[in-house]
């Protein structure tokens, strides 16, 4: 890893675990200096500690390695989306800025297609975005939603995952994983919705602006303080 990466991490990160977090990710993801600075500005460490990905039992129990791959929130500030944008604006923006979106998803994601055709029972359906993750060895279906998460979205996503596993997945591949990428979500609603679903699904947010890093750092400090062993300083 270039010395500039070490210098940036050492100057920006206060905690040893934060430095190790960025060092490991920078090596694994092969971040450029620009991408490393973007992730630091986007407070990836704080967001990861405070908000781990919300996944169904099919993921957390049987595909636990996927929890290190997916995020609770994805930054898409590079899309420059206006307030009140429509779903087609989000979809088009992700395709136009696919390189940046792949960088935000992670190094081992490969783009398969958009409006991916799925035929079931003589009817035609179209899956918004389909990727393949080389590390997890599985297809990843991503369904963007411009509104808040609604429980009924999981039914459609589960239908797509079943179709992918039956008709698209290769024999050597693992079962497909689905991600609902919503503008917002209620944590309790997501927890209830995911608890009984049999589909390997995750619910994540997309954020069009960088978060308030100072606020997240303050929340993280409080989190460490509350979870510190008796007698230890946060």
Rosetta blueprint (number, residue, H / E / L):
1 X L
2 X L
3 X H
4 X H
5 X H
6 X H
7 X H
8 X H
9 X H
10 X H
11 X H
12 X H
13 X L
14 X L
15 X L
16 X H
17 X H
18 X H
19 X H
20 X H
21 X H
22 X H
23 X H
24 X H
25 X H
26 X H
27 X H
28 X H
29 X H
30 X L
31 X L
32 X L
33 X H
34 X H
35 X H
36 X H
37 X H
38 X H
39 X H
40 X H
41 X H
42 X L
43 X L
44 X H
45 X H
46 X H
47 X H
48 X H
49 X H
50 X H
51 X L
52 X L
53 X L
54 X E
55 X E
56 X L
57 X H
58 X H
59 X H
60 X H
61 X L
62 X L
63 X L
64 X H
65 X H
66 X H
67 X H
68 X H
69 X L
70 X L
71 X L
72 X L
73 X E
74 X E
75 X E
76 X L
77 X H
78 X H
79 X H
80 X L
81 X L
82 X L
83 X L
84 X L
85 X L
86 X L
87 X H
88 X H
89 X H
90 X H
91 X H
92 X H
93 X H
94 X H
95 X H
96 X H
97 X L
98 X H
99 X H
100 X H
101 X H
102 X H
103 X H
104 X H
105 X H
106 X L
107 X L
108 X L
109 X E
110 X E
111 X E
112 X E
113 X E
114 X E
115 X E
116 X E
117 X E
118 X E
119 X E
120 X E
121 X L
122 X L
123 X E
124 X E
125 X E
126 X E
127 X E
128 X E
129 X E
130 X E
131 X E
132 X E
133 X E
134 X L
135 X L
136 X L
137 X L
138 X E
139 X E
140 X E
141 X E
142 X E
143 X E
144 X E
145 X E
146 X E
147 X E
148 X E
149 X L
150 X L
151 X L
152 X L
153 X H
154 X H
155 X H
156 X H
157 X H
158 X H
159 X H
160 X H
161 X H
162 X H
163 X H
164 X H
165 X H
166 X H
167 X H
168 X L
169 X L
170 X L
171 X L
172 X L
173 X L
174 X E
175 X E
176 X E
177 X E
178 X E
179 X E
180 X E
181 X E
182 X E
183 X E
184 X E
185 X L
186 X L
187 X H
188 X H
189 X H
190 X H
191 X H
192 X H
193 X H
194 X H
195 X H
196 X L
197 X L
198 X L
199 X L
200 X L
201 X E
202 X E
203 X E
204 X E
205 X E
206 X E
207 X E
208 X L
209 X L
210 X L
211 X L
212 X L
213 X H
214 X H
215 X H
216 X H
217 X H
218 X H
219 X H
220 X H
221 X H
222 X H
223 X H
224 X H
225 X H
226 X H
227 X H
228 X L
229 X L
230 X L
231 X L
232 X L
233 X L
234 X L
